[in-house]
Amino acid sequence: RKIIFEKQWFYLDNAIGHTYGTTFEVTNGGNLQPKQEVEEATPETKEAGTDNRNIVDDGKSQKLTHDDIKALKDKGIKGQEIVQQLIENSTTFRDKTEFAQDKYIKKKKKKYEAVITIVKPSTRILSTMYYAREPGKINHLRYDTLAQMLTLGNIRAGNKMIVMETCAGLVLGAVMERMGGYGSIIQMYPGGGPVRAATSCFGFPKLFFNNLHEFPLSKVDSLLSGTFSTETLPSEPEDNALVEEESNGLMEEKQISLRETEEESTSETAMEINQTEEQDTMDINAEDAEFKENKEKENKDNVREKQRKQWERRKKLIETAALLREKNADGLIVASKFHPTPLLLALLEFVAPSRPFVVYCQYKEPLLECYTKLRERGGVINLKLSETWLRNYQVLPDRSHPKLTMSGGGGYLLSGITVVLDKGKSDPTDLEALKMEEPSSKRCKVQDLHC
C-alpha cells in the first residue's frame, strides 16, 4: 500500500520484520532500505565566522540553481551528497557562526534527505500528532493535559474505570495503555456506537479488548431508574446493510418469479411449435429454480447472522449493565464535547466512595457551572478547577532559552474525590439526641449564654 507522509511517498513492504526504531532511506521507487550508520568526518578545526553581521540574505549566495538540484536528484544522488554540494557551493557558509552552520545543515538535511524512522505508537506520540494536525477531533486536548488526567484519575492496572469521551478514542487508548490489559473499562458513548479511530492506532493485542465494555448514554437514565430494557437497541450500520440486502433479495425473488411466469408462457407456446425448444425451456426453469433455492438459503443465512449479532450485542449490554449496577467503579474520566454537568451528575452514581474523577472541557464556563452544582449537591470533596500552562524550551550548548512560540491553552480540568452522600434530611429528634450526648459542662455553658 502506498503511504504519503509530509510530501513523501513510500511503501512499507520492506519494513516488515524490522524492529521499532529502525531508520530507513527512501529510494527513487518508494522502497525502504535500512540506513547504514556512517560516521561523519568532522574536522578538528572547523572554519567559522565570529558573527553574522556582514551576511546579507539576497538569494545570491548559493551557486546551485533549482534545475541543478533537480538534475542531481534525477541522477540518483543521495540526499547527504546533495547537502554536501550545497555547503560547498555556498559563498556565505564559512562566514556564518558555528551555531548558524549547524542550523543550516539541519535544515537542508530535513529538506533533501528522505529518511524515516518507524517508532512504536504511544499515548505521547499520538496525542502530539492529533494536537498538531487535527486538534478539533480531540476537542483541543493537549498532551500535557491528558497526562494530568491520567494522574488525577489514578489510572493503574486492575482498576474498574468508566470513560466517557468524544476524542476519537484517544483518551480511551491512553487509559488502556496505562492499565496494560488488567482490570475493566466501561466506555460510555453517544449515538449508535463508539468511535475508536485513535484507539486502533495503538496496536493493542486482542487481550486488551476482552475487558473493554461499552454502554450507550441513552440507557443511563433507565438503568438508574430501574426500567432498563434491551429490547430497543441503537441500530448498527451492519444491521442496516443486512436489511438492504434482504430487501434486494426479495426484489430479486419477485423478478425471478415474474421471469418464471413469462418463461412458462413462452414454454407453452414453444411446445406447440417445436419439442426441442420445450426441452431447452425446461433446462432453463431447472437452473432458475436452483438459483432461487440458493438465493433463499443465502437470505436465511443473512437473517440468522443478523440475529446472532443482535443476540451477542444484547448479551454484552446486559453484562455491562450488571457491572454498572454494582456502583463500585474505581474512577471516572469525562472528556466530551457535550456539557459536562448532566454527564457528571449521572455517571457519579456508578462510582464508589473515595474514588477520583476528572472532567475535561475546552472552556472554563461549563466547568464553573459544574463546580457550583457539585457544591450544592454534595458527595464530593477536594474539588479543584485547574489549567495547565505549558512552555517548551530549547536546550542546546550555550543557547538554551524558551521557544518563541507556545501553546495558548490546553483546556481546563475539574477534579475531585467522591464521598458517601447523605441523602436523608435532618430530623428534630435526632438533633435533640445529639444535644443530650454533649458533655454536661458544654451544655451548661450554652445555657448560660442563652440566659
C-alpha positions in Angstrom: 0.0 0.0 0.0 1.2 3.5 -0.9 1.8 5.8 2.1 2.0 9.5 1.7 3.5 11.5 4.6 4.7 15.1 4.5 5.1 15.3 0.7 7.0 11.9 0.8 5.5 8.7 -0.6 6.8 5.2 0.0 5.8 1.5 0.5 6.1 -0.3 3.8 6.6 -3.8 2.4 10.4 -3.8 3.2 9.7 -2.6 6.8 8.0 -5.8 7.8 10.3 -7.9 10.1 12.4 -5.0 11.4 12.2 -3.7 15.0 10.7 -0.4 16.1 13.2 2.5 15.9 14.8 1.3 12.7 15.7 4.1 10.3 15.1 3.7 6.6 16.1 5.6 3.5 13.5 6.1 0.8 14.8 5.1 -2.7 13.6 6.5 -6.0 10.9 3.8 -6.4 9.5 4.5 -3.0 11.0 1.4 -1.5 12.6 1.4 2.0 16.2 0.4 2.7 17.7 0.3 6.2 20.1 3.2 6.6 23.7 2.3 7.2 25.3 4.1 10.1 28.1 6.2 8.7 30.2 8.3 10.9 30.5 11.9 9.6 34.1 13.0 9.2 34.2 16.2 11.3 37.5 18.1 11.1 39.1 19.1 14.3 39.4 22.8 13.3 36.1 23.9 11.8 36.2 27.1 9.9 33.5 29.5 11.1 32.9 33.2 11.5 32.6 35.2 14.7 29.2 36.8 13.9 26.6 37.1 11.2 26.5 40.9 10.9 28.1 41.0 7.4 25.9 38.3 5.9 23.1 39.6 3.6 20.3 37.3 2.6 19.9 38.4 -1.0 19.4 34.9 -2.5 22.7 35.0 -4.5 24.9 33.2 -2.0 24.0 29.7 -3.5 25.6 28.9 -6.8 23.4 25.8 -7.4 20.1 26.5 -9.0 16.8 24.6 -8.7 17.5 22.9 -12.0 20.9 21.8 -10.9 19.5 20.3 -7.7 16.7 18.5 -9.7 19.3 17.1 -12.0 21.2 15.7 -9.1 18.1 14.0 -7.8 17.3 12.5 -11.2 20.8 11.0 -11.3 20.0 9.1 -8.0 22.5 11.0 -5.8 21.7 10.6 -2.2 20.5 13.5 0.0 23.7 13.5 2.1 25.8 14.2 -1.0 23.4 16.9 -2.2 23.7 18.6 1.2 27.5 18.5 0.9 27.4 20.1 -2.5 25.1 22.8 -1.2 27.6 23.6 1.5 30.5 23.7 -0.9 28.7 26.0 -3.3 27.5 28.4 -0.6 29.6 31.6 -0.5 28.4 32.6 2.9 28.6 29.3 4.8 32.2 29.8 6.1 31.3 33.3 7.3 28.5 32.0 9.5 28.9 31.2 13.2 29.2 27.6 14.3 25.6 27.7 15.6 24.3 29.1 12.3 26.2 26.4 10.3 24.7 23.6 12.4 21.2 25.2 11.9 21.8 25.4 8.1 22.9 21.8 7.8 20.0 20.6 9.9 17.5 22.5 7.7 19.0 21.2 4.4 19.1 17.6 5.7 15.4 17.7 6.6 14.6 19.0 3.1 16.7 16.7 0.9 17.4 13.6 2.9 14.5 11.1 2.5 14.9 9.3 5.9 12.1 8.0 8.1 12.1 6.2 11.4 9.3 3.8 12.4 8.5 4.2 16.1 6.2 2.3 18.4 2.8 4.1 18.8 2.3 5.5 22.3 0.0 8.0 24.1 2.5 10.8 23.8 3.2 10.3 20.1 -0.5 10.0 19.1 -1.7 12.9 21.3 1.1 15.2 20.0 0.2 14.2 16.4 -3.5 14.8 16.8 -3.0 18.1 18.6 -0.6 19.3 15.9 -2.6 18.1 12.9 -6.3 17.7 13.8 -7.0 19.3 17.2 -10.7 19.6 16.6 -11.1 15.8 16.6 -9.8 15.6 20.1 -11.6 18.7 21.4 -8.2 20.5 21.5 -6.9 18.2 24.3 -3.2 18.9 24.7 -0.8 16.1 25.6 0.2 17.5 28.9 -3.5 17.9 29.9 -4.0 14.3 29.0 -1.1 13.3 31.2 -2.7 15.3 34.1 -6.0 13.5 33.6 -4.3 10.1 33.8 -2.5 11.2 37.0 -5.5 12.8 38.7 -7.7 9.8 37.7 -5.3 7.4 39.4 -5.3 5.1 36.3 -3.5 1.9 37.1 -3.6 -1.8 36.4 -6.6 -3.7 38.0 -8.9 -0.7 38.1 -12.6 -0.6 37.1 -12.8 2.6 35.1 -15.7 4.5 33.4 -14.6 6.6 30.4 -16.9 9.0 28.6 -15.1 10.7 25.8 -15.6 12.1 22.3 -11.9 12.5 21.4 -11.8 9.8 18.6 -10.8 7.2 21.2 -7.6 8.9 22.2 -8.4 9.1 26.0 -9.7 5.5 25.9 -6.5 4.3 24.3 -4.4 6.2 26.9 -6.3 4.6 29.7 -6.0 1.1 28.1 -2.2 1.7 27.7 -1.8 2.7 31.3 -3.8 -0.3 32.6 -1.9 -2.8 30.5 -4.8 -5.1 29.8 -5.6 -5.7 33.6 -8.9 -4.5 35.0 -12.0 -3.5 33.2 -13.1 -0.4 31.3 -16.6 0.7 30.6 -16.9 3.2 27.7 -20.0 5.3 27.6 -20.8 6.5 24.1 -23.4 8.8 22.5 -25.3 7.9 19.3 -25.3 4.5 17.6 -21.9 3.2 18.5 -18.5 4.1 20.0 -15.8 5.9 17.9 -12.3 4.3 18.3 -10.3 5.7 15.4 -7.3 6.7 17.6 -7.6 3.5 19.8 -7.0 1.3 16.8 -3.7 3.2 16.1 -2.2 2.0 19.4 -2.0 -1.6 18.0 -3.2 -3.2 21.2 -3.4 -7.0 21.3 -6.7 -8.8 21.3 -6.4 -9.4 25.1 -6.7 -5.7 25.8 -10.2 -5.7 24.3 -11.6 -8.6 26.2 -12.1 -6.4 29.3 -13.4 -3.4 27.3 -17.2 -2.9 27.7 -19.5 -0.3 26.1 -22.8 1.2 27.2 -25.0 3.8 25.4 -25.6 7.1 27.2 -29.3 6.9 26.2 -29.7 3.9 28.6 -28.2 5.5 31.7 -31.4 7.1 33.0 -33.4 3.9 32.6 -30.6 2.0 34.3 -30.7 4.4 37.3 -34.5 4.3 37.5 -34.6 0.5 37.3 -36.5 0.4 33.9 -33.6 -0.8 31.8 -34.5 -3.0 28.9 -32.5 -4.4 26.0 -35.4 -4.6 23.6 -34.8 -1.2 21.9 -31.1 -1.0 20.8 -29.4 1.6 18.7 -29.2 0.5 15.1 -25.9 -0.5 13.6 -24.7 0.2 10.1 -24.2 -3.6 9.6 -27.8 -4.2 10.5 -29.0 -1.6 8.0 -26.8 -3.2 5.4 -28.3 -6.6 6.1 -31.8 -5.2 5.8 -30.9 -3.6 2.5 -29.5 -7.0 1.3 -32.7 -8.7 2.4 -34.9 -6.2 0.5 -32.7 -6.6 -2.5 -33.1 -10.3 -2.2 -36.9 -10.0 -2.1 -36.8 -7.8 -5.1 -34.7 -10.3 -7.0 -37.1 -13.1 -6.0 -40.0 -11.1 -7.4 -38.1 -10.5 -10.6 -37.3 -14.2 -10.8 -41.0 -15.2 -10.2 -42.1 -12.8 -13.0 -39.4 -14.2 -15.2 -40.6 -17.7 -14.4 -44.2 -16.9 -15.4 -43.0 -15.4 -18.6 -40.9 -18.4 -19.4 -43.7 -20.7 -18.6 -46.0 -18.9 -21.0 -43.3 -19.0 -23.7 -42.6 -22.7 -23.0 -46.3 -23.5 -23.6 -46.3 -21.8 -26.9 -42.9 -23.4 -27.7 -44.4 -26.9 -27.0 -46.9 -26.3 -29.9 -44.1 -25.2 -32.2 -41.1 -27.5 -31.5 -40.3 -30.2 -29.0 -36.6 -29.2 -28.9 -37.4 -25.7 -27.7 -39.5 -27.3 -24.9 -36.5 -29.2 -23.6 -34.4 -26.0 -23.6 -37.0 -24.1 -21.6 -37.2 -27.0 -19.1 -33.5 -26.8 -18.5 -33.7 -23.0 -18.0 -36.5 -23.5 -15.5 -34.5 -26.0 -13.6 -31.5 -23.6 -13.4 -33.7 -20.8 -12.3 -35.2 -23.0 -9.6 -31.8 -23.9 -8.3 -30.8 -20.2 -8.4 -33.9 -19.4 -6.4 -33.1 -22.0 -3.8 -29.6 -20.8 -3.4 -30.8 -17.2 -3.0 -33.3 -18.2 -0.4 -30.7 -20.1 1.5 -28.3 -17.0 1.4 -31.1 -14.7 2.7 -31.8 -17.1 5.5 -28.1 -17.2 6.4 -28.0 -13.4 6.4 -31.0 -13.2 8.7 -29.5 -15.8 11.0 -26.2 -13.9 11.1 -28.1 -10.7 11.9 -30.0 -12.3 14.7 -26.7 -13.8 16.1 -25.0 -10.4 16.1 -28.0 -8.8 17.8 -28.1 -11.5 20.4 -24.3 -11.1 21.1 -24.7 -7.3 21.4 -27.7 -7.7 23.8 -25.7 -10.2 25.9 -22.7 -7.8 26.2 -25.1 -4.9 27.0 -26.6 -6.9 29.8 -23.2 -7.8 31.2 -22.1 -4.1 31.1 -25.4 -3.1 32.8 -24.6 -5.6 35.6 -21.2 -4.1 36.1 -22.7 -0.6 36.3 -25.4 -1.7 38.8 -22.6 -2.7 41.2 -21.8 1.0 41.6 -18.2 0.3 42.6 -16.2 1.9 39.8 -12.7 3.0 40.8 -12.7 6.2 38.8 -14.4 8.3 36.2 -12.9 10.1 33.2 -15.0 12.6 31.2 -13.7 14.4 28.1 -16.6 15.3 25.9 -17.9 18.0 23.6 -21.2 17.9 25.5 -22.0 20.0 28.6 -20.2 18.2 31.5 -22.8 18.9 34.2 -25.6 16.4 33.4 -23.0 13.8 32.3 -21.0 14.0 35.5 -24.1 14.1 37.9 -25.5 10.9 36.2 -22.2 8.9 35.9 -21.1 9.7 39.5 -23.9 7.4 40.7 -21.8 4.4 39.4 -18.6 5.4 41.2 -17.6 4.0 44.6 -16.8 6.4 47.5 -13.3 7.7 48.0 -12.6 7.4 44.3 -11.2 10.2 42.0 -13.0 11.7 39.0 -11.7 14.1 36.3 -13.6 16.2 33.8 -12.0 17.9 30.8 -13.5 20.8 28.9 -12.0 23.2 26.4 -13.7 26.1 28.0 -13.9 27.3 31.6 -17.5 28.4 32.0 -19.2 24.9 31.7 -16.8 23.6 34.4 -17.6 26.5 36.7 -21.3 25.6 36.4 -20.4 22.0 37.1 -18.3 23.1 40.1 -21.3 25.0 41.5 -23.7 22.1 41.0 -21.4 19.7 42.8 -21.0 22.0 45.7 -24.8 22.3 46.1 -25.3 18.5 45.6 -22.5 17.3 48.0 -21.0 13.9 47.9 -17.6 15.2 46.7 -14.5 16.7 48.3 -11.3 18.3 47.2 -12.9 19.9 44.2 -10.3 21.7 42.1 -10.6 23.6 38.7 -7.2 24.0 37.1 -5.5 24.9 33.8 -2.1 23.6 32.8 0.5 26.1 31.5 2.9 24.6 29.0 6.1 26.2 27.7 8.7 24.5 25.6 12.4 25.2 26.0 15.3 24.8 23.6 18.2 23.0 25.4 21.5 23.3 23.5 25.0 24.2 24.5 25.3 28.0 25.2 21.9 28.7 23.6 19.2 27.3 26.0 16.1 29.5 26.1 12.3 29.4 26.0 10.9 28.9 22.5 9.4 32.0 20.9 6.0 30.4 20.2 4.0 28.5 22.8 0.5 27.0 23.1 -2.2 29.4 24.0 -4.2 26.9 26.1 -4.7 23.2 26.6 -8.2 23.2 28.2 -9.4 23.0 31.8 -9.7 20.2 34.3 -12.2 19.7 37.1 -11.1 17.0 39.6 -12.3 15.7 42.9 -12.9 12.7 45.1 -16.3 11.1 45.8 -17.6 10.5 49.3 -20.8 8.9 50.7 -23.7 11.2 50.0 -26.1 11.5 53.0 -29.5 11.9 51.2 -31.6 11.9 54.4 -32.8 15.2 55.9 -32.1 16.2 59.5 -34.8 15.1 62.0 -35.5 17.3 65.1 -35.5 14.2 67.3 -32.0 13.4 66.1 -30.9 16.9 66.9 -32.2 16.5 70.5 -30.4 13.2 70.8 -27.2 14.8 69.7 -27.7 17.6 72.2 -28.2 15.1 75.0 -25.0 13.4 74.1 -23.0 16.6 74.6 -20.9 16.9 77.8 -22.6 18.4 80.8 -20.1 21.3 81.0 -20.7 22.2 77.4 -24.5 22.2 78.0 -24.1 24.5 80.9 -22.1 27.0 79.0 -24.6 27.0 76.2 -27.5 27.5 78.6 -25.6 30.4 80.4 -25.1 32.1 77.1 -28.9 31.8 76.3 -29.7 33.3 79.7 
